[in-house]
Amino acid sequence: MAIELPELPYRTDELSPFLSKETMETHHGKHHRGYVNKLNGLISGTVHADRSLTDIVVHSHANSETGIFNNAAQCFNHGFLWDSMSPHGGGAPAGALHGALESAFGDLDGFKEAFKTAAMNQFGSGWVWLVSDTAGLSIISTGNADTPIVSAARPLLTLDVWEHAYYLDYKNERARYVDTFLSDHINWSFAEENYASDPAKGV
Ligand code: FE
């Protein structure tokens, strides 16, 4: 059972001008596809061959199989990223997530500030995540392919801060990329769904 490249939940030109068609075609069609192809080559004929993607991530992490972990985690992280962005995003979260966000960050601006700080302080390649655990919501960053699904924290949404995610459109201006994501393209509906299904939800 090979791991497949998921379809994008929107057309490659729908996030423009936040992210151009060229960026999305390259990021999804070349980078993400590259991780999928590499992973399938690495797991062929191994105990991982019939596992789900998340199981491959967890098992390869536990067994320190670095090559398989890096590619599997990048497959998971990118799939999660596509759903974390929306052509019609922005605004504020609703429902239970709204209250949890206020508890953790004071208000939406407090969340944005904390998220942006984490994005700017991630040195080199990595990811920024809003996560939930028994203590409530928090923001973490992970380097390279690292992913919260190997920890007790449940990811609610993410942003890719590898340069390949934004360099064609923003060059070195990571701050403007992060600001535009937070103001217009963050997919709160996806985060709300993830939060609602979190069994370890804090209070
Ligand atoms: Fe990426």
py3Dmol code that shows the C-alpha trace and the ligand (Angstrom):
import py3Dmol

protein = """\
ATOM      1  CA  MET A   1       0.000   0.000   0.000  1.00  0.00           C
ATOM      2  CA  ALA A   2       1.925   2.963  -1.251  1.00  0.00           C
ATOM      3  CA  ILE A   3       1.598   6.359   0.369  1.00  0.00           C
ATOM      4  CA  GLU A   4      -0.149   8.728  -2.025  1.00  0.00           C
ATOM      5  CA  LEU A   5       0.229  12.424  -2.669  1.00  0.00           C
ATOM      6  CA  PRO A   6      -3.040  14.003  -1.452  1.00  0.00           C
ATOM      7  CA  GLU A   7      -4.898  16.419  -3.684  1.00  0.00           C
ATOM      8  CA  LEU A   8      -4.779  20.053  -2.632  1.00  0.00           C
ATOM      9  CA  PRO A   9      -8.094  21.193  -1.104  1.00  0.00           C
ATOM     10  CA  TYR A  10      -8.082  24.189  -3.503  1.00  0.00           C
ATOM     11  CA  ARG A  11      -6.700  25.051  -6.924  1.00  0.00           C
ATOM     12  CA  THR A  12      -3.017  25.997  -7.130  1.00  0.00           C
ATOM     13  CA  ASP A  13      -3.948  29.586  -8.043  1.00  0.00           C
ATOM     14  CA  GLU A  14      -6.551  30.107  -5.304  1.00  0.00           C
ATOM     15  CA  LEU A  15      -4.205  31.282  -2.554  1.00  0.00           C
ATOM     16  CA  SER A  16      -2.736  33.991  -4.801  1.00  0.00           C
ATOM     17  CA  PRO A  17      -1.415  36.585  -4.076  1.00  0.00           C
ATOM     18  CA  PHE A  18      -0.614  35.146  -0.627  1.00  0.00           C
ATOM     19  CA  LEU A  19       1.093  32.251  -2.390  1.00  0.00           C
ATOM     20  CA  SER A  20       1.476  32.196  -6.160  1.00  0.00           C
ATOM     21  CA  LYS A  21       0.453  29.376  -8.474  1.00  0.00           C
ATOM     22  CA  GLU A  22       4.137  28.749  -9.109  1.00  0.00           C
ATOM     23  CA  THR A  23       4.864  28.394  -5.391  1.00  0.00           C
ATOM     24  CA  MET A  24       1.963  26.001  -4.872  1.00  0.00           C
ATOM     25  CA  GLU A  25       2.820  23.925  -7.942  1.00  0.00           C
ATOM     26  CA  THR A  26       6.417  23.646  -6.798  1.00  0.00           C
ATOM     27  CA  HIS A  27       5.679  23.084  -3.127  1.00  0.00           C
ATOM     28  CA  HIS A  28       2.938  20.494  -3.637  1.00  0.00           C
ATOM     29  CA  GLY A  29       3.896  19.025  -6.995  1.00  0.00           C
ATOM     30  CA  LYS A  30       7.648  18.836  -6.495  1.00  0.00           C
ATOM     31  CA  HIS A  31       8.580  19.078  -2.794  1.00  0.00           C
ATOM     32  CA  HIS A  32       5.664  17.151  -1.310  1.00  0.00           C
ATOM     33  CA  ARG A  33       5.643  14.675  -4.213  1.00  0.00           C
ATOM     34  CA  GLY A  34       9.385  14.209  -3.723  1.00  0.00           C
ATOM     35  CA  TYR A  35       8.891  13.211  -0.073  1.00  0.00           C
ATOM     36  CA  VAL A  36       6.131  10.775  -1.089  1.00  0.00           C
ATOM     37  CA  ASN A  37       8.252   9.149  -3.777  1.00  0.00           C
ATOM     38  CA  LYS A  38      11.318   8.921  -1.528  1.00  0.00           C
ATOM     39  CA  LEU A  39       9.270   7.448   1.305  1.00  0.00           C
ATOM     40  CA  ASN A  40       7.693   4.812  -0.925  1.00  0.00           C
ATOM     41  CA  GLY A  41      11.155   3.745  -2.084  1.00  0.00           C
ATOM     42  CA  LEU A  42      12.400   3.522   1.513  1.00  0.00           C
ATOM     43  CA  ILE A  43       9.470   1.523   2.917  1.00  0.00           C
ATOM     44  CA  SER A  44       9.065  -0.911   0.019  1.00  0.00           C
ATOM     45  CA  GLY A  45       9.519  -4.461   1.319  1.00  0.00           C
ATOM     46  CA  THR A  46       9.862  -3.327   4.958  1.00  0.00           C
ATOM     47  CA  VAL A  47       7.566  -3.636   7.987  1.00  0.00           C
ATOM     48  CA  HIS A  48       6.346  -0.117   7.172  1.00  0.00           C
ATOM     49  CA  ALA A  49       4.979  -1.043   3.743  1.00  0.00           C
ATOM     50  CA  ASP A  50       1.397  -1.659   4.894  1.00  0.00           C
ATOM     51  CA  ARG A  51       1.255   0.958   7.655  1.00  0.00           C
ATOM     52  CA  SER A  52      -0.675   4.203   7.579  1.00  0.00           C
ATOM     53  CA  LEU A  53       1.376   7.377   7.195  1.00  0.00           C
ATOM     54  CA  THR A  54       0.968   8.384  10.838  1.00  0.00           C
ATOM     55  CA  ASP A  55       1.969   4.873  11.979  1.00  0.00           C
ATOM     56  CA  ILE A  56       5.101   5.069   9.825  1.00  0.00           C
ATOM     57  CA  VAL A  57       5.963   8.426  11.435  1.00  0.00           C
ATOM     58  CA  VAL A  58       5.471   7.097  14.970  1.00  0.00           C
ATOM     59  CA  HIS A  59       7.265   3.760  14.470  1.00  0.00           C
ATOM     60  CA  SER A  60      10.210   5.172  12.516  1.00  0.00           C
ATOM     61  CA  HIS A  61      10.648   7.833  15.205  1.00  0.00           C
ATOM     62  CA  ALA A  62      10.588   5.230  17.991  1.00  0.00           C
ATOM     63  CA  ASN A  63      13.175   3.112  16.136  1.00  0.00           C
ATOM     64  CA  SER A  64      15.421   6.036  15.125  1.00  0.00           C
ATOM     65  CA  GLU A  65      15.024   5.253  11.415  1.00  0.00           C
ATOM     66  CA  THR A  66      16.003   8.763  10.426  1.00  0.00           C
ATOM     67  CA  GLY A  67      15.573   8.595   6.652  1.00  0.00           C
ATOM     68  CA  ILE A  68      12.133   7.043   6.824  1.00  0.00           C
ATOM     69  CA  PHE A  69      11.077   9.358   9.650  1.00  0.00           C
ATOM     70  CA  ASN A  70      12.187  12.525   7.854  1.00  0.00           C
ATOM     71  CA  ASN A  71      10.314  11.688   4.668  1.00  0.00           C
ATOM     72  CA  ALA A  72       7.205  10.321   6.395  1.00  0.00           C
ATOM     73  CA  ALA A  73       7.005  13.296   8.764  1.00  0.00           C
ATOM     74  CA  GLN A  74       7.375  15.698   5.851  1.00  0.00           C
ATOM     75  CA  CYS A  75       4.516  13.885   4.083  1.00  0.00           C
ATOM     76  CA  PHE A  76       2.335  14.255   7.167  1.00  0.00           C
ATOM     77  CA  ASN A  77       3.363  17.851   7.856  1.00  0.00           C
ATOM     78  CA  HIS A  78       2.661  18.976   4.287  1.00  0.00           C
ATOM     79  CA  GLY A  79      -0.731  17.250   4.178  1.00  0.00           C
ATOM     80  CA  PHE A  80      -1.560  19.046   7.426  1.00  0.00           C
ATOM     81  CA  LEU A  81      -0.283  22.338   6.010  1.00  0.00           C
ATOM     82  CA  TRP A  82      -2.572  22.277   2.959  1.00  0.00           C
ATOM     83  CA  ASP A  83      -5.580  22.015   5.265  1.00  0.00           C
ATOM     84  CA  SER A  84      -4.228  24.727   7.574  1.00  0.00           C
ATOM     85  CA  MET A  85      -4.505  27.295   4.781  1.00  0.00           C
ATOM     86  CA  SER A  86      -7.639  28.466   2.991  1.00  0.00           C
ATOM     87  CA  PRO A  87      -8.396  30.883   0.142  1.00  0.00           C
ATOM     88  CA  HIS A  88     -11.106  32.301   2.413  1.00  0.00           C
ATOM     89  CA  GLY A  89      -9.342  32.068   5.774  1.00  0.00           C
ATOM     90  CA  GLY A  90      -8.548  34.597   8.447  1.00  0.00           C
ATOM     91  CA  GLY A  91     -10.974  35.946  11.008  1.00  0.00           C
ATOM     92  CA  ALA A  92     -11.246  34.318  14.409  1.00  0.00           C
ATOM     93  CA  PRO A  93     -11.962  30.816  15.691  1.00  0.00           C
ATOM     94  CA  ALA A  94     -15.454  29.915  16.854  1.00  0.00           C
ATOM     95  CA  GLY A  95     -16.879  27.582  19.448  1.00  0.00           C
ATOM     96  CA  ALA A  96     -14.776  25.905  22.126  1.00  0.00           C
ATOM     97  CA  LEU A  97     -11.543  26.842  20.400  1.00  0.00           C
ATOM     98  CA  HIS A  98     -12.323  30.528  20.796  1.00  0.00           C
ATOM     99  CA  GLY A  99     -12.468  30.240  24.590  1.00  0.00           C
ATOM    100  CA  ALA A 100      -9.366  28.055  24.725  1.00  0.00           C
ATOM    101  CA  LEU A 101      -7.464  30.584  22.628  1.00  0.00           C
ATOM    102  CA  GLU A 102      -8.425  33.427  24.979  1.00  0.00           C
ATOM    103  CA  SER A 103      -7.358  31.360  27.993  1.00  0.00           C
ATOM    104  CA  ALA A 104      -3.963  30.659  26.480  1.00  0.00           C
ATOM    105  CA  PHE A 105      -3.133  33.933  24.717  1.00  0.00           C
ATOM    106  CA  GLY A 106      -5.504  36.584  26.097  1.00  0.00           C
ATOM    107  CA  ASP A 107      -7.036  37.366  22.719  1.00  0.00           C
ATOM    108  CA  LEU A 108      -6.604  36.801  18.996  1.00  0.00           C
ATOM    109  CA  ASP A 109      -3.875  39.440  18.749  1.00  0.00           C
ATOM    110  CA  GLY A 110      -1.992  37.709  21.559  1.00  0.00           C
ATOM    111  CA  PHE A 111      -2.185  34.461  19.616  1.00  0.00           C
ATOM    112  CA  LYS A 112      -0.956  36.110  16.411  1.00  0.00           C
ATOM    113  CA  GLU A 113       1.946  37.742  18.195  1.00  0.00           C
ATOM    114  CA  ALA A 114       3.014  34.464  19.815  1.00  0.00           C
ATOM    115  CA  PHE A 115       2.675  32.552  16.542  1.00  0.00           C
ATOM    116  CA  LYS A 116       4.680  35.136  14.622  1.00  0.00           C
ATOM    117  CA  THR A 117       7.410  35.231  17.272  1.00  0.00           C
ATOM    118  CA  ALA A 118       7.765  31.442  17.076  1.00  0.00           C
ATOM    119  CA  ALA A 119       7.878  31.619  13.270  1.00  0.00           C
ATOM    120  CA  MET A 120      10.549  34.313  13.281  1.00  0.00           C
ATOM    121  CA  ASN A 121      12.639  32.584  15.958  1.00  0.00           C
ATOM    122  CA  GLN A 122      12.706  29.227  14.169  1.00  0.00           C
ATOM    123  CA  PHE A 123      16.285  29.264  12.913  1.00  0.00           C
ATOM    124  CA  GLY A 124      16.546  27.632   9.519  1.00  0.00           C
ATOM    125  CA  SER A 125      13.966  25.157   8.250  1.00  0.00           C
ATOM    126  CA  GLY A 126      10.991  24.063  10.284  1.00  0.00           C
ATOM    127  CA  TRP A 127       7.365  24.395  11.241  1.00  0.00           C
ATOM    128  CA  VAL A 128       5.212  26.418  13.616  1.00  0.00           C
ATOM    129  CA  TRP A 129       2.237  24.724  15.239  1.00  0.00           C
ATOM    130  CA  LEU A 130      -0.784  25.551  17.351  1.00  0.00           C
ATOM    131  CA  VAL A 131      -1.141  22.474  19.538  1.00  0.00           C
ATOM    132  CA  SER A 132      -3.449  21.236  22.257  1.00  0.00           C
ATOM    133  CA  ASP A 133      -2.633  19.057  25.242  1.00  0.00           C
ATOM    134  CA  THR A 134      -3.956  18.557  28.756  1.00  0.00           C
ATOM    135  CA  ALA A 135      -2.573  21.973  29.778  1.00  0.00           C
ATOM    136  CA  GLY A 136      -4.487  23.773  27.031  1.00  0.00           C
ATOM    137  CA  LEU A 137      -3.277  25.438  23.862  1.00  0.00           C
ATOM    138  CA  SER A 138       0.281  26.409  23.069  1.00  0.00           C
ATOM    139  CA  ILE A 139       2.503  27.316  20.159  1.00  0.00           C
ATOM    140  CA  ILE A 140       5.578  25.278  19.379  1.00  0.00           C
ATOM    141  CA  SER A 141       8.100  25.209  16.579  1.00  0.00           C
ATOM    142  CA  THR A 142       9.846  22.122  15.241  1.00  0.00           C
ATOM    143  CA  GLY A 143      13.051  21.943  13.227  1.00  0.00           C
ATOM    144  CA  ASN A 144      13.380  20.324   9.811  1.00  0.00           C
ATOM    145  CA  ALA A 145      10.871  17.428   9.582  1.00  0.00           C
ATOM    146  CA  ASP A 146      10.039  17.164  13.285  1.00  0.00           C
ATOM    147  CA  THR A 147       6.357  16.890  14.053  1.00  0.00           C
ATOM    148  CA  PRO A 148       4.183  17.040  17.176  1.00  0.00           C
ATOM    149  CA  ILE A 149       2.427  13.763  16.334  1.00  0.00           C
ATOM    150  CA  VAL A 150       5.301  11.915  18.030  1.00  0.00           C
ATOM    151  CA  SER A 151       4.547  13.817  21.255  1.00  0.00           C
ATOM    152  CA  ALA A 152       1.568  14.134  23.583  1.00  0.00           C
ATOM    153  CA  ALA A 153       0.539  17.385  21.915  1.00  0.00           C
ATOM    154  CA  ARG A 154      -2.144  17.268  19.250  1.00  0.00           C
ATOM    155  CA  PRO A 155      -1.603  19.598  16.277  1.00  0.00           C
ATOM    156  CA  LEU A 156      -4.466  21.961  15.442  1.00  0.00           C
ATOM    157  CA  LEU A 157      -2.812  23.863  12.603  1.00  0.00           C
ATOM    158  CA  THR A 158       0.609  24.572  11.173  1.00  0.00           C
ATOM    159  CA  LEU A 159       2.648  26.863   8.945  1.00  0.00           C
ATOM    160  CA  ASP A 160       5.685  25.760   6.949  1.00  0.00           C
ATOM    161  CA  VAL A 161       8.657  28.094   7.505  1.00  0.00           C
ATOM    162  CA  TRP A 162      11.091  26.249   5.256  1.00  0.00           C
ATOM    163  CA  GLU A 163      12.266  28.785   2.669  1.00  0.00           C
ATOM    164  CA  HIS A 164      10.794  26.638  -0.128  1.00  0.00           C
ATOM    165  CA  ALA A 165       7.339  27.537   1.268  1.00  0.00           C
ATOM    166  CA  TYR A 166       7.610  31.261   0.596  1.00  0.00           C
ATOM    167  CA  TYR A 167      10.872  32.264  -1.066  1.00  0.00           C
ATOM    168  CA  LEU A 168       9.530  32.681  -4.625  1.00  0.00           C
ATOM    169  CA  ASP A 169       6.901  35.160  -3.376  1.00  0.00           C
ATOM    170  CA  TYR A 170       8.543  36.823  -0.374  1.00  0.00           C
ATOM    171  CA  LYS A 171      12.289  36.245  -0.807  1.00  0.00           C
ATOM    172  CA  ASN A 172      13.730  36.738   2.700  1.00  0.00           C
ATOM    173  CA  GLU A 173      10.612  38.445   4.121  1.00  0.00           C
ATOM    174  CA  ARG A 174       9.348  35.634   6.336  1.00  0.00           C
ATOM    175  CA  ALA A 175       7.526  38.150   8.555  1.00  0.00           C
ATOM    176  CA  ARG A 176       5.275  39.347   5.717  1.00  0.00           C
ATOM    177  CA  TYR A 177       4.487  35.731   4.761  1.00  0.00           C
ATOM    178  CA  VAL A 178       3.506  34.929   8.345  1.00  0.00           C
ATOM    179  CA  ASP A 179       1.451  38.126   8.729  1.00  0.00           C
ATOM    180  CA  THR A 180      -0.512  37.435   5.535  1.00  0.00           C
ATOM    181  CA  PHE A 181      -1.203  33.878   6.597  1.00  0.00           C
ATOM    182  CA  LEU A 182      -2.478  35.008  10.000  1.00  0.00           C
ATOM    183  CA  SER A 183      -4.644  37.831   8.679  1.00  0.00           C
ATOM    184  CA  ASP A 184      -6.192  36.271   5.562  1.00  0.00           C
ATOM    185  CA  HIS A 185      -5.483  32.572   5.085  1.00  0.00           C
ATOM    186  CA  ILE A 186      -5.352  30.749   8.410  1.00  0.00           C
ATOM    187  CA  ASN A 187      -8.019  28.014   8.315  1.00  0.00           C
ATOM    188  CA  TRP A 188      -9.763  28.234  11.670  1.00  0.00           C
ATOM    189  CA  SER A 189     -12.406  25.712  10.602  1.00  0.00           C
ATOM    190  CA  PHE A 190      -9.710  23.039  10.307  1.00  0.00           C
ATOM    191  CA  ALA A 191      -8.291  23.943  13.732  1.00  0.00           C
ATOM    192  CA  GLU A 192     -11.798  23.868  15.251  1.00  0.00           C
ATOM    193  CA  GLU A 193     -12.373  20.348  13.860  1.00  0.00           C
ATOM    194  CA  ASN A 194      -9.053  19.133  15.248  1.00  0.00           C
ATOM    195  CA  TYR A 195      -9.740  20.704  18.627  1.00  0.00           C
ATOM    196  CA  ALA A 196     -13.268  19.290  18.835  1.00  0.00           C
ATOM    197  CA  SER A 197     -11.945  15.761  18.273  1.00  0.00           C
ATOM    198  CA  ASP A 198      -9.081  16.043  20.784  1.00  0.00           C
ATOM    199  CA  PRO A 199      -9.666  13.540  23.623  1.00  0.00           C
ATOM    200  CA  ALA A 200      -6.966  15.132  25.813  1.00  0.00           C
ATOM    201  CA  LYS A 201      -8.390  18.636  25.580  1.00  0.00           C
ATOM    202  CA  GLY A 202      -7.330  20.884  28.431  1.00  0.00           C
ATOM    203  CA  VAL A 203      -9.664  23.253  30.232  1.00  0.00           C
TER     204      VAL A 203
END
"""
ligand_1 = """\
1
FE
Fe 7.342 22.578 2.663
"""
view = py3Dmol.view(width=600, height=400)
view.addModel(protein, "pdb")
view.setStyle({"model": 0}, {"cartoon": {"style": "trace"}})
view.addModel(ligand_1, "xyz")
view.setStyle({"model": 1}, {"stick": {}})
view.zoomTo()
view.show()
